[in-house]
Amino acid sequence: MGIEHDSAVWFSKSFGLFYLMALSLGVVVYAYWPSNRKRFDNAAKSILREEDRPWR
């Protein structure tokens, strides 16, 4: 007999949970990685630069 519906649902929910947890952890690690700090600081300040103001 094949996989029962309840088993397939349990597996898919568990796999999805662990997949999203791993993806979230990867994003957090990428955001807080020390070598990315300068890039993120530049991106945060780029909207405040003089050349990004509206044309008058």
HELIX and SHEET records of a PDB file:
HELIX    1   1 HIS A    5  TYR A   32  1                                  28    
HELIX    2   2 PRO A   34  ASN A   36  5                                   3    
HELIX    3   3 ARG A   37  LYS A   45  1                                   9    
HELIX    4   4 SER A   46  LEU A   48  5                                   3    
HELIX    5   5 GLU A   50  ASP A   52  5                                   3    
END                                                                             
